[in-house]
Amino acid sequence: MNQQKTLHILNGMEMYTYFKRTSFLEDELMIPFNEAMCYGNTCEELFSEKFTEIRSKVHHVTPSQYAEITLNPLQPLFDGDFNRIILWFDEDMFCQINVLTILAWLDLTDYKGAIEIHIVGDAFQAVDSFTLTPNGYYKLYKQVVIDKKLPQGVYPNSLQKGIGLYFSYLTSNSDLMMYIQKHQDIPTNELVQLLIQHFKHYGLGDTQYVKLLRPLANIKQFYMFYRFNQKITKES
């Protein structure tokens, strides 16, 4: 009988550190996926040199830094021969687009083993579970993040919901953007904390919100500078 080899892929370093500290999976092999695929450009060649170049620019790091942060922890996935892979991710948009990326890579590499997805709650406990095969998820990845076309009938429902949020969160009439417009006079640091608190379904962190707010901050600075110069001109 072949020994079953299992790999657990976790939603980032925070979950990885928590699982290690609490010995939740004991001696199981765990790796974190340190990415934010719902934000910025990407390409079809997952985890390739081109992918690394694009994503390193998104995160404002060098390709070597990106490799150290994101790709090196994934090396067991790239090199291993696993017949069971288990994903541990939240149900928010941030995590679900990361799930889509992992499933797409498994589809692209013709992975034939079982895939389990555990949806976790605030305390990293599993609140729902699904079992699936990766067939079709690379095509779905290209449709969603490359071609920007909204799909229908996606399984599981958490992924369908995450994709829907991904297509709407940057539109001018989304709940997130309308909240930002309504509270644009609040200092950036305070606004970021409010956004994290009120929009948990997006799963964005302070880094993504700061990037999101930067263009708005630049516009505000421009108008402040413009009004200041107008005042100086009138007083001259």
C-alpha positions as CSV (number, residue, x, y, z in Angstrom):
1,M,0.0,0.0,0.0
2,N,1.3,3.4,-0.9
3,Q,1.7,5.8,2.0
4,Q,-0.6,8.7,1.8
5,K,1.3,12.0,1.5
6,T,-0.6,15.1,2.7
7,L,0.1,18.8,2.2
8,H,-1.7,21.5,4.1
9,I,-1.8,25.0,2.4
10,L,-2.6,27.8,4.7
11,N,-3.9,31.3,4.3
12,G,-0.7,33.2,5.0
13,M,1.8,33.4,7.8
14,E,-0.6,34.4,10.6
15,M,-2.5,31.1,10.3
16,Y,0.7,29.2,9.8
17,T,2.2,30.7,13.0
18,Y,-1.0,30.0,14.9
19,F,-1.2,26.4,13.8
20,K,2.5,25.9,14.7
21,R,2.1,27.5,18.1
22,T,-1.0,25.5,19.0
23,S,0.3,22.2,17.4
24,F,-3.1,22.0,15.6
25,L,-1.8,19.7,12.9
26,E,1.0,18.3,15.0
27,D,3.7,16.9,12.6
28,E,1.7,17.5,9.4
29,L,3.5,19.3,6.5
30,M,2.1,22.9,6.3
31,I,3.0,25.8,4.0
32,P,1.6,29.3,3.8
33,F,0.4,31.1,0.7
34,N,1.7,34.6,1.1
35,E,-0.1,36.4,-1.6
36,A,-3.0,38.8,-2.3
37,M,-4.2,37.7,-5.7
38,C,-7.3,39.9,-5.6
39,Y,-5.1,42.9,-5.9
40,G,-3.0,44.0,-8.9
41,N,-2.0,42.5,-12.2
42,T,-1.1,38.9,-12.9
43,C,-0.6,36.6,-15.9
44,E,-1.5,33.1,-17.2
45,E,1.9,31.5,-16.5
46,L,1.4,30.9,-12.8
47,F,4.5,31.1,-10.5
48,S,6.7,31.6,-13.6
49,E,9.5,34.2,-14.0
50,K,7.0,36.5,-15.7
51,F,4.5,36.0,-12.9
52,T,7.2,36.8,-10.4
53,E,8.1,40.0,-12.2
54,I,4.5,41.2,-12.4
55,R,3.6,40.3,-8.8
56,S,6.8,41.8,-7.3
57,K,5.9,45.1,-8.9
58,V,2.4,44.9,-7.5
59,H,3.9,44.4,-4.0
60,H,6.7,46.9,-4.5
61,V,9.5,44.4,-3.8
62,T,12.3,42.9,-5.9
63,P,11.8,39.6,-7.7
64,S,14.2,38.0,-5.3
65,Q,12.3,39.4,-2.3
66,Y,9.0,38.1,-3.8
67,A,10.6,34.7,-4.3
68,E,11.7,34.6,-0.7
69,I,8.3,35.7,0.7
70,T,5.9,33.8,-1.6
71,L,7.6,31.2,-3.8
72,N,10.1,29.6,-1.4
73,P,7.4,28.6,1.1
74,L,5.5,27.0,-1.8
75,Q,8.5,24.8,-2.8
76,P,7.0,21.6,-1.2
77,L,4.0,22.1,-3.4
78,F,6.1,22.6,-6.5
79,D,8.4,19.6,-5.8
80,G,6.3,17.2,-3.8
81,D,4.3,14.2,-5.0
82,F,1.2,14.5,-2.8
83,N,-2.0,12.4,-3.1
84,R,-3.9,14.6,-0.7
85,I,-3.9,18.4,-0.5
86,I,-5.9,20.3,2.1
87,L,-6.5,24.1,1.8
88,W,-7.3,26.2,4.9
89,F,-8.7,29.6,3.9
90,D,-11.3,32.2,5.1
91,E,-14.5,32.7,3.0
92,D,-13.7,36.4,2.3
93,M,-12.8,37.7,-1.2
94,F,-9.1,38.0,-0.4
95,C,-8.8,34.3,0.5
96,Q,-11.1,32.9,-2.2
97,I,-9.1,34.5,-5.0
98,N,-6.0,32.9,-3.5
99,V,-7.9,29.6,-3.4
100,L,-8.7,30.0,-7.1
101,T,-5.1,30.6,-7.9
102,I,-3.9,27.4,-6.0
103,L,-6.7,25.3,-7.7
104,A,-5.7,26.8,-11.1
105,W,-2.1,25.7,-10.6
106,L,-3.1,22.2,-9.5
107,D,-5.3,22.0,-12.6
108,L,-2.4,23.3,-14.8
109,T,0.0,20.7,-13.5
110,D,-2.6,17.9,-13.9
111,Y,-2.8,17.1,-10.2
112,K,-4.9,13.9,-9.8
113,G,-5.2,13.6,-6.0
114,A,-7.9,14.6,-3.6
115,I,-8.4,18.3,-2.7
116,E,-10.1,19.3,0.5
117,I,-11.1,22.9,1.3
118,H,-11.7,23.9,4.9
119,I,-13.4,27.3,5.3
120,V,-12.2,28.8,8.6
121,G,-13.7,31.3,11.0
122,D,-12.2,34.2,13.0
123,A,-10.4,31.8,15.3
124,F,-9.1,29.6,12.4
125,Q,-11.5,26.8,13.3
126,A,-13.1,25.0,10.3
127,V,-16.7,26.1,9.8
128,D,-17.3,24.3,6.5
129,S,-15.6,21.8,4.2
130,F,-15.7,20.8,0.5
131,T,-14.0,18.1,-1.5
132,L,-13.3,18.6,-5.2
133,T,-11.0,18.0,-8.2
134,P,-9.0,20.8,-9.8
135,N,-10.4,20.2,-13.3
136,G,-11.5,23.4,-15.0
137,Y,-10.1,25.8,-12.4
138,Y,-7.2,27.0,-14.5
139,K,-9.8,28.0,-17.2
140,L,-11.8,29.7,-14.5
141,Y,-8.7,31.6,-13.2
142,K,-8.0,33.0,-16.7
143,Q,-11.7,33.9,-17.1
144,V,-11.8,35.8,-13.8
145,V,-8.4,37.4,-13.2
146,I,-7.1,37.7,-16.8
147,D,-10.1,38.3,-19.0
148,K,-12.2,39.9,-16.2
149,K,-15.4,38.0,-17.1
150,L,-17.9,37.1,-14.4
151,P,-18.6,33.3,-14.4
152,Q,-21.7,31.5,-13.3
153,G,-22.3,28.3,-11.4
154,V,-18.9,28.1,-9.6
155,Y,-18.3,25.5,-7.0
156,P,-18.1,25.8,-4.1
157,N,-20.4,28.6,-3.2
158,S,-17.7,30.4,-1.1
159,L,-15.6,30.8,-4.3
160,Q,-18.6,32.0,-6.3
161,K,-19.3,34.6,-3.7
162,G,-15.6,35.6,-3.5
163,I,-15.4,36.1,-7.2
164,G,-18.5,38.2,-7.2
165,L,-17.0,40.5,-4.6
166,Y,-13.8,40.6,-6.6
167,F,-15.6,42.0,-9.6
168,S,-17.5,44.6,-7.6
169,Y,-15.2,45.9,-4.8
170,L,-13.4,48.5,-6.9
171,T,-16.5,49.8,-8.7
172,S,-17.6,53.4,-7.8
173,N,-20.9,52.2,-6.4
174,S,-19.6,49.3,-4.2
175,D,-20.2,49.5,-0.5
176,L,-16.4,49.8,0.0
177,M,-15.8,52.7,-2.4
178,M,-18.9,54.6,-1.3
179,Y,-17.8,54.3,2.3
180,I,-14.3,55.6,1.3
181,Q,-15.8,58.6,-0.5
182,K,-18.1,59.4,2.4
183,H,-15.2,59.3,4.9
184,Q,-12.3,60.7,2.8
185,D,-11.7,63.5,5.3
186,I,-10.6,61.0,7.9
187,P,-6.8,60.5,8.3
188,T,-5.6,57.5,6.3
189,N,-4.5,55.4,9.3
190,E,-7.9,55.8,11.0
191,L,-9.8,55.1,7.8
192,V,-7.8,52.0,7.2
193,Q,-8.8,50.6,10.6
194,L,-12.4,51.5,10.0
195,L,-12.3,49.7,6.6
196,I,-10.8,46.6,8.2
197,Q,-13.5,46.6,10.8
198,H,-16.5,47.2,8.6
199,F,-15.6,45.2,5.5
200,K,-14.4,41.9,6.7
201,H,-16.1,40.1,3.8
202,Y,-13.4,41.6,1.5
203,G,-10.6,40.3,3.8
204,L,-8.2,43.1,2.8
205,G,-5.5,44.2,5.2
206,D,-3.8,47.4,6.0
207,T,-1.3,47.1,3.2
208,Q,-4.0,46.7,0.5
209,Y,-6.1,49.5,1.9
210,V,-3.1,51.9,2.0
211,K,-2.4,51.1,-1.7
212,L,-6.1,51.6,-2.4
213,L,-6.3,54.9,-0.7
214,R,-3.0,56.3,-2.1
215,P,-4.5,57.7,-5.3
216,L,-7.2,59.4,-3.3
217,A,-4.6,60.9,-1.0
218,N,-2.7,62.2,-4.0
219,I,-5.9,63.8,-5.3
220,K,-6.6,65.4,-1.9
221,Q,-3.0,66.8,-1.8
222,F,-3.4,68.2,-5.3
223,Y,-6.6,70.0,-4.4
224,M,-5.1,71.3,-1.1
225,F,-2.1,72.6,-3.1
226,Y,-4.5,74.1,-5.7
227,R,-6.6,75.9,-3.2
228,F,-3.5,77.2,-1.4
229,N,-2.1,78.6,-4.6
230,Q,-5.5,80.1,-5.5
231,K,-5.5,81.8,-2.1
232,I,-1.9,83.1,-2.5
233,T,-2.8,84.5,-6.0
234,K,-5.9,86.3,-4.7
235,E,-3.9,87.8,-1.8
236,S,-1.1,89.0,-4.1
